[in-house]
Amino acid sequence: MQNELVQIVQRLNAMRNDATGPFQVRNFDLYGVNVVTVTYDQVDDVYGLFENGSRQRFVFDDLNALAVEIYECIAAFKLAF
């Protein structure tokens, strides 16, 4: 669990540090299926989360809370298999 959370946090930090543009998008996939899509708006310093299964959208300003939510979405997806 801890290693997976560390990897998620590293990916989210990479989005924040990416200087290629003010808007970043990353997909978090499992078994070749997109579980969640995360966006980062550098201007407003907020992350967006789109859960592909439930089709819900959330906004986070706390990287750690977002990382836990991503982890929980992936863990729930794993249970479906």
Backbone as numpy.savetxt, mean C-alpha at the origin, in Angstrom:
# Nx Ny Nz CAx CAy CAz Cx Cy Cz
5.91 -12.23 9.87 5.09 -11.04 9.87 5.96 -9.79 9.87
6.92 -9.73 10.77 7.73 -8.52 10.88 8.48 -8.23 9.59
9.02 -9.26 8.95 9.75 -9.06 7.71 8.84 -8.52 6.61
7.62 -9.01 6.55 6.66 -8.53 5.55 6.32 -7.06 5.80
6.12 -6.70 7.06 5.82 -5.30 7.38 7.00 -4.39 7.02
8.20 -4.84 7.28 9.40 -4.06 6.94 9.45 -3.83 5.44
9.17 -4.86 4.66 9.18 -4.72 3.20 8.11 -3.75 2.73
6.94 -3.80 3.33 5.86 -2.87 2.97 6.27 -1.44 3.29
6.82 -1.21 4.48 7.25 0.13 4.87 8.35 0.63 3.94
9.27 -0.23 3.54 10.33 0.17 2.61 9.75 0.61 1.26
8.76 -0.11 0.77 8.12 0.28 -0.50 7.39 1.61 -0.37
6.73 1.82 0.77 6.02 3.08 0.98 7.00 4.25 1.10
8.12 4.04 1.78 9.15 5.08 1.86 9.73 5.38 0.49
9.90 4.36 -0.34 10.41 4.57 -1.69 9.47 5.45 -2.50
8.17 5.28 -2.29 7.19 6.14 -2.97 7.38 7.59 -2.53
7.56 7.78 -1.24 7.73 9.14 -0.70 9.01 9.78 -1.23
10.05 8.98 -1.42 11.35 9.52 -1.85 11.53 9.57 -3.35
10.61 9.03 -4.11 10.71 9.01 -5.57 10.54 10.41 -6.12
11.53 10.88 -6.87 11.51 12.25 -7.38 11.09 12.33 -8.84
10.54 11.26 -9.39 10.17 11.27 -10.81 8.88 12.04 -11.07
8.12 12.31 -10.05 6.88 13.06 -10.22 6.15 13.20 -8.91
5.15 14.08 -8.85 4.46 14.34 -7.59 3.43 13.28 -7.21
3.18 12.32 -8.08 2.16 11.30 -7.83 2.74 9.93 -8.13
2.75 9.06 -7.12 3.32 7.72 -7.26 2.22 6.67 -7.10
2.36 5.55 -7.82 1.41 4.45 -7.72 2.19 3.14 -7.59
1.78 2.30 -6.64 2.38 0.98 -6.47 1.27 -0.04 -6.26
1.43 -1.20 -6.85 0.52 -2.32 -6.65 1.16 -3.32 -5.70
0.36 -3.86 -4.82 0.79 -4.91 -3.92 0.05 -6.18 -4.34
0.79 -7.09 -4.95 0.22 -8.29 -5.55 0.58 -9.53 -4.74
-0.24 -10.55 -4.89 0.02 -11.85 -4.28 -0.51 -12.90 -5.23
0.32 -13.90 -5.52 -0.04 -14.98 -6.44 -0.44 -14.43 -7.82
0.15 -13.32 -8.22 -0.14 -12.73 -9.51 -1.44 -11.93 -9.56
-2.05 -11.71 -8.40 -3.32 -10.97 -8.32 -3.08 -9.68 -7.55
-3.58 -8.57 -8.09 -3.44 -7.29 -7.41 -4.39 -7.25 -6.22
-3.83 -7.13 -5.02 -4.63 -7.11 -3.79 -5.03 -5.68 -3.45
-4.04 -4.78 -3.42 -4.30 -3.37 -3.17 -3.43 -2.52 -4.08
-3.91 -1.33 -4.35 -3.16 -0.32 -5.08 -2.99 0.87 -4.15
-1.77 1.36 -4.06 -1.46 2.48 -3.18 -0.97 3.64 -4.04
-1.49 4.82 -3.75 -1.02 6.04 -4.40 -0.40 6.95 -3.34
0.52 7.79 -3.79 1.10 8.77 -2.88 1.12 10.11 -3.58
0.52 11.10 -2.94 0.48 12.47 -3.45 1.51 13.27 -2.67
2.63 13.59 -3.33 3.72 14.29 -2.65 3.33 15.72 -2.27
2.46 16.34 -3.03 2.05 17.72 -2.74 1.28 17.78 -1.42
0.32 16.87 -1.25 -0.49 16.86 -0.03 0.06 15.94 1.05
1.09 15.16 0.72 1.71 14.21 1.64 0.69 13.23 2.23
-0.11 12.63 1.33 -1.09 11.64 1.75 -1.02 10.42 0.83
-1.34 9.28 1.43 -1.41 8.02 0.69 -2.88 7.67 0.46
-3.15 7.07 -0.68 -4.47 6.53 -0.95 -4.36 5.02 -1.06
-5.36 4.32 -0.59 -5.37 2.86 -0.64 -6.67 2.43 -1.32
-6.54 1.59 -2.34 -7.70 1.02 -3.01 -7.64 -0.49 -2.84
-8.64 -1.03 -2.13 -8.73 -2.47 -1.93 -9.47 -3.06 -3.11
-8.79 -3.85 -3.91 -9.39 -4.37 -5.13 -10.52 -5.35 -4.89
-10.46 -6.10 -3.80 -11.53 -7.07 -3.50 -12.83 -6.39 -3.11
-12.77 -5.46 -2.17 -13.97 -4.79 -1.67 -14.30 -3.52 -2.45
-13.36 -3.07 -3.28 -13.51 -1.85 -4.08 -13.64 -0.60 -3.21
-13.07 -0.65 -2.00 -13.11 0.49 -1.10 -11.85 1.33 -1.23
-12.00 2.62 -0.96 -10.87 3.57 -1.00 -10.71 4.21 0.38
-9.45 4.39 0.76 -9.13 5.02 2.04 -7.98 6.00 1.83
-7.87 6.98 2.70 -6.78 7.95 2.67 -6.04 7.87 4.01
-4.71 7.86 3.92 -3.86 7.76 5.12 -2.83 8.87 5.11
-2.60 9.47 6.26 -1.48 10.40 6.40 -0.40 9.81 7.32
-0.65 8.59 7.80 0.29 7.90 8.67 0.81 6.65 7.96
2.09 6.63 7.66 2.70 5.53 6.93 2.56 4.21 7.67
2.72 4.20 8.98 2.65 2.95 9.74 1.24 2.36 9.74
0.23 3.21 9.88 -1.15 2.73 9.83 -1.46 2.14 8.45
-0.96 2.78 7.41 -1.15 2.28 6.05 -0.46 0.93 5.88
0.75 0.80 6.38 1.49 -0.46 6.26 0.74 -1.60 6.93
0.17 -1.35 8.09 -0.60 -2.38 8.79 -1.85 -2.74 7.98
-2.51 -1.76 7.41 -3.70 -2.04 6.60 -3.35 -2.87 5.37
-2.25 -2.55 4.71 -1.81 -3.34 3.55 -1.52 -4.77 4.00
-0.80 -4.91 5.10 -0.48 -6.25 5.61 -1.76 -7.04 5.89
-2.73 -6.41 6.52 -3.98 -7.09 6.84 -4.75 -7.50 5.58
-4.74 -6.65 4.57 -5.41 -6.99 3.30 -4.74 -8.19 2.65
-3.42 -8.21 2.66 -2.69 -9.34 2.06 -2.93 -10.61 2.87
-2.92 -10.50 4.20 -3.17 -11.67 5.05 -4.57 -12.23 4.82
-5.56 -11.37 4.67 -6.93 -11.82 4.41 -7.01 -12.50 3.04
-6.27 -11.97 2.07 -6.26 -12.56 0.74 -5.64 -13.96 0.78
-4.57 -14.11 1.57 -3.93 -15.42 1.72 -4.90 -16.47 2.27
-5.75 -16.05 3.20 -6.70 -16.97 3.80 -7.74 -17.48 2.80
-7.93 -16.74 1.73 -8.90 -17.14 0.72 -8.41 -18.33 -0.09
-7.12 -18.62 -0.02 -6.54 -19.73 -0.79 -6.32 -20.94 0.06
